């Protein structure tokens, strides 16, 4: 009886995991649309999820980051600690500041 419960729980976890597949991997996201406008973010070395998050938020260049706060950037889905670190460094190089 215990073995059947474990198998059932494992099957439920696999089914739940299958539902949580990323929209990018299922082909629901048009990556070509992003490729047309993410050139500035590619140049500074941001990962694809961070680039998509910035573009979805209407931020296409470093100067656009002046419109938003660092806290708001950190809340974007796809913005990890490395992306934040890269953006902060690039903002300092360009002598730009985030919105307070």
Phi and psi in degrees as a GROMACS rama.xvg file:
@    title "Ramachandran Plot"
@    xaxis  label "Phi"
@    yaxis  label "Psi"
@TYPE xy
-62.9359  -40.7558  UNK-2
-61.7874  -38.7209  UNK-3
-68.7063  -33.97  UNK-4
-67.8484  -39.8931  UNK-5
-65.1726  -43.1281  UNK-6
-63.4563  -40.0206  UNK-7
-65.1654  -43.344  UNK-8
-63.68  -40.9784  UNK-9
-63.949  -40.5416  UNK-10
-64.6402  -38.8718  UNK-11
-65.6416  -40.3614  UNK-12
-64.0125  -41.4331  UNK-13
-63.9129  -40.458  UNK-14
-65.2191  -40.7662  UNK-15
-66.2604  -41.1205  UNK-16
-64.3019  -38.3991  UNK-17
-64.1679  -32.5656  UNK-18
-70.9866  -26.2948  UNK-19
-92.5417  21.3126  UNK-20
-67.8036  138.488  UNK-21
-60.6202  143.679  UNK-22
-62.7701  -28.0178  UNK-23
-68.5724  -44.2776  UNK-24
-71.8041  -24.2921  UNK-25
-85.6688  -4.71216  UNK-26
83.1955  13.8127  UNK-27
-79.0137  -15.8596  UNK-28
-104.985  131.426  UNK-29
-84.3929  97.3867  UNK-30
-68.0946  -25.4138  UNK-31
-64.074  -33.9908  UNK-32
-61.6711  -39.9444  UNK-33
-72.6485  -36.8236  UNK-34
-61.6755  -27.6469  UNK-35
-70.0859  -26.3951  UNK-36
-124.148  2.57079  UNK-37
-99.7395  17.7413  UNK-38
-57.5619  -43.2175  UNK-39
-62.4534  -39.2558  UNK-40
-74.0804  -32.6388  UNK-41
-64.5069  -40.6811  UNK-42
-58.9468  -35.2892  UNK-43
-90.5002  -2.05677  UNK-44
90.6153  26.7378  UNK-45
-77.7858  145.778  UNK-46
-71.7374  158.796  UNK-47
-57.6991  -43.9444  UNK-48
-61.3346  -37.9481  UNK-49
-67.8448  -41.3048  UNK-50
-60.9726  -45.393  UNK-51
-63.8333  -38.5197  UNK-52
-62.8151  -43.2154  UNK-53
-65.6758  -43.812  UNK-54
-65.6819  -41.9175  UNK-55
-62.2649  -27.1414  UNK-56
-90.0538  3.61572  UNK-57
82.5472  21.5155  UNK-58
-109.055  110.523  UNK-59
-110.826  -12.3561  UNK-60
-150.564  169.994  UNK-61
-58.9167  -39.4187  UNK-62
-64.9526  -25.9527  UNK-63
-68.458  -23.7974  UNK-64
-66.8103  -17.0712  UNK-65
-64.7086  -21.1072  UNK-66
-78.0645  -13.0819  UNK-67
-127.09  160.967  UNK-68
-92.9055  161.141  UNK-69
-64.0964  -37.5556  UNK-70
-62.8991  -39.536  UNK-71
-67.0304  -36.8916  UNK-72
-63.2688  -42.0772  UNK-73
-63.4721  -24.6131  UNK-74
-82.4479  -14.4396  UNK-75
-66.7619  135.703  UNK-76
-68.826  121.953  UNK-77
110.823  -12.0477  UNK-78
-92.714  105.478  UNK-79
-95.8494  179.112  UNK-80
-62.7016  -34.3352  UNK-81
-67.9808  -41.8721  UNK-82
-62.7033  -41.085  UNK-83
-63.028  -44.2141  UNK-84
-60.0812  -44.5898  UNK-85
-63.7828  -45.3997  UNK-86
-64.84  -42.1251  UNK-87
-62.2769  -43.103  UNK-88
-63.5966  -43.0809  UNK-89
-66.7739  -37.154  UNK-90
-63.9278  -40.4344  UNK-91
-65.1128  -41.5871  UNK-92
-59.973  -40.105  UNK-93
-84.9767  1.12411  UNK-94
57.2501  44.9004  UNK-95
-115.812  156.093  UNK-96
-127.576  152.76  UNK-97
-76.6116  158.593  UNK-98
-66.6319  144.484  UNK-99
